[in-house]
Amino acid sequence: MIFESLSDKIQGTLNKLKGKGKLTEKDINNAMREIKLSLLEADVNFKVVKDFIKTVKERSLGSEVMESLTPGQQVVKIVNEEMIKLLGESESKIDFSDDITVIMMCGLQGAGKTTTSGKLALKFKKQNKRPLIAACDIYRPAAIKQLEVVGKGIDVPVFKIEGENDAVKIANEAFKEAKKKGNDVLILDTAGRLHIDEALMEELQQIKSSLNPREILLVLDSMTGQDAVKIAEAFNSTMEISGVILTKVDGDARGGAALSLRAVTSKPIKFVTTGEKMSDLEPFYPDRMASRILGMGDVLSLIEKAQESFDMKQAKEMEQRLKSMQFTFDDFLMQMEQMQNLGPLDQLLEMIPGANSKQLKNIKIDEKELVYIKAIIQSMTKKERNDPSIINGNRRKRIAAGSGTSVQRVNRLLKQFNETKKMMKKMGAMEKTMKKRGGFKMPF
């Protein structure tokens, strides 16, 4: 995940300060030197690092820290505040118009522009908007076909003109189509190049002049580091972009682009893509990202993910079944699928405060194990899922063969399920006892 290495190093440096009852100027200088090196290794722009360290150091040497009873914690607070400023201070939302909101997507070839256009359309669709995507990339082979596949997958219409080689005309006709069909958001998937050239910029400027888009979003690959910042500078000087979408932040990018972009271009990061699924597009929150870098977690994003993924009516029914000990393998499977919808478990761990500690970092999460569990449960009959006690030796062999696993795996799952039910029974009994004594509620 982006920032993982940087996060480890900065947290290690700040943890040394936390353990000291009093800080000297030497302690601050040493810490700032380590943080500076960590940021430079993460490919953060040199001038940005220089200004950041200068500000943090000046504040850390002030009376707020030096006279504090918890100086280490105060330094962490200062680093957090300055990092939030560096990342952009607050969320930058899409500026929707009262009529048709035209959003122009631009960027170099390979940054993920077409897929991101689809992800953005799906995001708007979930917000009860009616998006239309226009295929304005007339150069890349199969670009229009790729966009059609993306549109079909999210059930969003794609506008195209077969054989047309004028991107400006396609954009204008798409606007007329949006007006005619009642679409309130028009996303223009424009062409990219392997490098910035005059022809690319000229075409983009013509589209801009013709439609005056509400938003011009630059799609950047976070894996390209400082090159991404240079690309952003070039596009911004020519096009006056309104914001950036960073792709592939779920990869092993060092994070320098995200920490440099706002300071260098004065333009906000509006969204980040966190995976390959079409739903893997998240608003960029500077305060939450800073918290994750410093190991403070991101509980708000975790809650939002849960609210999107979990059916509250089903959750209530599940609570009642748990309390009445009617929990079945069907319930178990449903819960597991909802958890998978939240995203990779290692990414979820990063959102939990303290999850960057060595103990949790060493937890190995085998996503394949969930696939085996799902296969085993789906190989059971309805009767077996409702009453696992009937699963004898022969049934276990059949379930193992049907799921492509082993009898040992089936036995292990049955044992875990029974232990879970026993634990729920104990908690139910505890709740009844505590209620009599003044109040206790099971944390479901």
N, C-alpha and C positions, 0 to 999 in steps of 0.2 A: 504493500500500500504506500501511496505517496507520503513523504515526510517520515517514514518509519525510522530510517537511519538518523536523520536530523533530530527527531523526537527523542530517541534513545540517548543521543549525545548531550542535548540541552538538558534533559531531565537529570542525567548523571551529574552534570556540572552544578545545577541548582540544588540537587540533593546534598551536595557537599556543604553548601552554604546553610541549608536548613538545619544541619546538625551542629552549627556553631552558636553559642550563646551571645557572642559579640563579634562583629565584623570589623576588620581593619581595611585601610585603603588598599593594602597589598592583596587582601582576599578578594576585593572587588575587581582589582586589575587582573588578577589571575583568572577569575571567572569570566570576565569580559573577553580576555584573550582566547579562552577555550570556546566561548560562544561564537566569536568572530570566525575562528577556524572552522567550526561546525557549519556555519552559514555559507562560507566560501566553498567548502567541500560539497554542499548541497546545490552548488551552482547558482547562488543568489548573486545578483549584480553587485560588483565591488563598491560602487558609490552608495548603493542602498545599504549595504552592510556597514560601511563607514559611518553614515548618518545615524543608523539604528543604534550602533554600539556607543556612539558619542552621546546620544540622548539618554540611553539607559544608564550609562556610567555617571553622567552628571546628576541624574535623579537619585541614583543609588548612593552617591556620596553626600547627599543632602541630609538634613536633620531628620527627615521622615524615616530614614533607614538607620542611620548611625545612632540615633537616640531611642530606637524602638526596642521593646522587650523581645520581639521576634523579628530581628533584622533579616534573616533568611527568607521568611515568608513575605516580607515587604519587597524584597528584590524580585521574588517570583511574581508578585502583584504588578510591579513595574514592567517586567518583561512581558507579561500577559497584555497589559494595557497598550504598550508600544507595538506589540505584534498585531493587535487588533487594528491599530491605526495603519500599520503597514499593509495589511490585507484589505483595508477599505472601510473599517469602522462599522458599517451596517449593511444589511441586505439591499441590493439594488434590483428592484422589480421591473418587469416589463411595463412600458408606458403605453397602455391601451388607449385607442382613440374611440370616439363616440360612433364613428362610421366603420370602415374597414381598416384594421390595423395591419399595415404592410411591414413585414419583417424580412430584411434582406440578409441572407446567410453568405458570408464570404470566407475565403481562406485558401491555403495552398492544397494541392492534390494530395490525398492520403491522410489528411487530418481527421477525417470522419464526418465531413460536412453533410453528406446525403443521409446517413444514418441518424445524425444528430437532428436534422430537419424533421425526421419522423418522430424522434423522441420528444422534440419540442411540441409537435402537433398533438401527440398523445397526451402530453401534460396539459395543453390547453383544452383538449376534449374533456378531460376529467374535471376541468373548471367550468364545464357547460358552455364552452365556446364552440364555434363551428368552423374549424380550420380547413383551408384548401392549400395544397402544396403545388407549386408550379415548377415544372422541369425546365430550368433555364440553362442547364449544362448541355451545350450542343456539340461539345468536342470529345469528351471522354467516351470511349467505346462502352456501350451497355449502361451508361449513366442513367438514361431514362428508364430502362428496364429495371434497374436496381431500385429506383425510386418508386416505380409501380409496385414492386414486390413489397417494399417497406409500407407503402400506403395501404395495400390490401391487408397486410398483417395487422394493422391497427384500425382498419375500417375508416380510413380518411381518404377523400377523393384526391386524385393527382391530375393536374391539368397539363396537357402536352399538345404540341402541334407536329404531327409526323412530317419529316422532311424539311421543316423550317430551320434555317440557319441564322436567323436574326434573334438573338436573345432578348433584345429590347422589345421587339414586337411580341414575343411570347409572354413577357412580363406584363405588357399592357393588355393583351387579350385575356390573360389570367385574371387581371383586375376586373375586367368587364364580366368575366364568368362568375367571379365571386359576388359581384353586385347582383347579377341575374339570379344566382342560386341561393342568395341569402347567407353567404359565408361572411363571418365577421373578422376572420384572421386570414391573411394571405402570406404564406411563407415561400420566399423565392430561393430555390436551391440553385445558386449560380455556379459557374465553372471555376475550377481551380487550375493552377499550373504547378509544375515541379519547382518553379522559382518565380519570383516577382518579375513581371515584364510589362512593358508599356501597353501591349495589346490587351492584357488582362485588366489593367487599371482603367484603360479607356472604356472598355465595355461596361465595367462596373459603374463608372462615373455616368455613363449614358443612362443606365437603368435608374441610378439614383436621381438624376435630373428629371427623368420622365415620370417617375412615380412618387418621388419625395418620401421614401420609407420612414415610418415612425421609429424603427429600430434598425441599425446596421450592426449585426453581431458577427464578430470574427471568431471562427472556430480554430482553436490551436491544440496541437498535440503536446501534452505536458511532458512527454518523453524527450522532446527536443531541447529542453533546458533553456539556456540563454538565447538560442536561435529563435525560440518562440517570442522572446521579448523584442528581438530585432525585427521579426516579421510584424509584430504588433505595432511597433514604431512606424514602419514603412506604410502599412495599411492606414494607420490613423492619420498620418501626415497627408495622405492623398484623399482618403474617404471620410475622415472624421467619424470613426466608429462610435457606437454608443455603449458597447460592452463586449465582453469576451465570454466564450464558452470553452472551458478546458476539458479536453477528452482524455481518456485512458488514465485517470487518476487512481484507478485500482491497480495499475502496474507498479513497477519498481522505480518510478521516476524519483529523482532526488528532490523535487519540489521547488527548485530555484525560480522557475517561471511564475508560479503562483505568488511567491513572496516578492517578486520584482515588478510584476506587471503594473500594479496600481501606482507605485512610486514613480516608475519610468514614463508611463503613458497617461496617467491621471484618469484612466478608464477602469470601471469596475469589472470584476469577474461576476457574471450574472448566474451562470450555471456550471456544474461539473458533471461529467458522465462517470458513473461508478461501476460499470459492468457492461456486458454485451446485450442484456435484455432491453427491450424497448422502454421498459419502465425505469431503467437505471439512469435517470437524469434528476439531479437534485439542485435546488436553489443553493447558491453559495452564501454561507453565513460566516463573515470574518471572525466574529466572536467565538463561534462554535469550533471553527478550524483551529484557532489559536489555543482553545482549551484542549483539543485533541493532541496538538503538538506538545503541550506541556503536561500531558498525562492527566488532565482534569476530567476527561470524558466528554461526552456529548449526549446527555440524557434527553434533551429536547428532540433531537433528530431521531433517537431511538423510539421515543413515544410516538412521534409522527409516523414513523414506519409501521409501528404496531397498529395505530389507528387506521392506516390505509389497508393493512393486511388482514386484520382480524374482524370478523363479523360479530358485533356486540351482542346480537340476539343469540347467536350460537354460543358465545362465551357465557352468557347467563344460564342457558340450558345446561351447558357443561358443568357449571358450578353446582347446579342442583343435582345432577347425576353423580358428581363426585361425593357430595354430602350424603346422598342416599345409597352410595356404594354400588351404583349401576354402571360404572365406568367400563366400557367395552373396548375391544381392539379397533372398532370403527371410530370411536372417539379418539383413541390414541393416534390413529392414522390421520384423522382430520387435524389434530393439534400439530402433528409433525409437518404436514403440508403447509399449514399456516406459518409455522416457524421458518420453513424453507423460503416462503414468499418474502420474508424480511431481508433475505440476502445471505451471502456467505457468513458462517458463524464467526470466522476470524475477524471480519469487518465489524460485526456486532459487538465483539469483545472490546474493540478499540473505542466504542462509544461509552463504555462503562467506566466511571471514575476509578482510577487505580489499576485499570486493566493493562497498563503498560509495565506493571511490576514484573520482575523476573519470574515469579511463580506462575503468573498467568501467561506470560510470553512462552513459557516452556510447555504449555498445554498443547498437545497435538490433536487437532480436530480432523478426524477422518470423515470427509463428506460421503465417501463410498459406503460407510457403515449405514448411513441413513437410507441409501438405495437398497441395501440388503434387507433392512428391517421392513421397508415398504413392500418389497417383493414377497417376503415371508407372509405378511399380513394379507396381501392380496391373493395368496395361494390358499388361504383358509376359506372354508365354507361360511355362509352367513351364521349358521348355528355355532360353528367353532369360534367365530369372532365374539359372539354374544356370551358364550359359555366355554372358556378355554379349558375348564376342568375335564371336558370330555375328550380332550386331545391325548389319545393313548399312543403307544409305540408305533402302530401301523399308520396312524394319522400323521405322526411326526415325519415318518419316512416319505409319505405322499407329499406333505407340505414342503419338505426339503427338496424333493425332486422337482416339484412344480415351480419353486422359486429359484432353482439353480444354485442352491446353497447346500449346507450340510445339516445333519440332524443336530450336531453340536451347536450350530448357530440358532437353530429353532429352540433348542433347550434353553440356551442363554437368554433369548428374548422372553420366553415364557416365565423364566425365573425373575427377570427384571420386572415384568408386568405384575407378577404376584407380589413382589416386594413393594412396588409402587402402591398397590391397592392396600397392603397392610399399613404402609405409612399414612395413607389418606384416612384409614380407619382410626388410627391413633390420633391424628390431628383433629378428626371429627369429634372424638371423645374428649380431647383436650378443650375444644371450643365449648362444648356443652358444660364442662366443669367450670371453665373460666367465666362463662356467661352468668352462672349462678353467683360468682364472687364479684361481679361488678363490671363485666364487659370485656370481651375479647372477640375479635373477628378473624376468621381464616383469611390469609392473604391471597385470595384468588382474584 
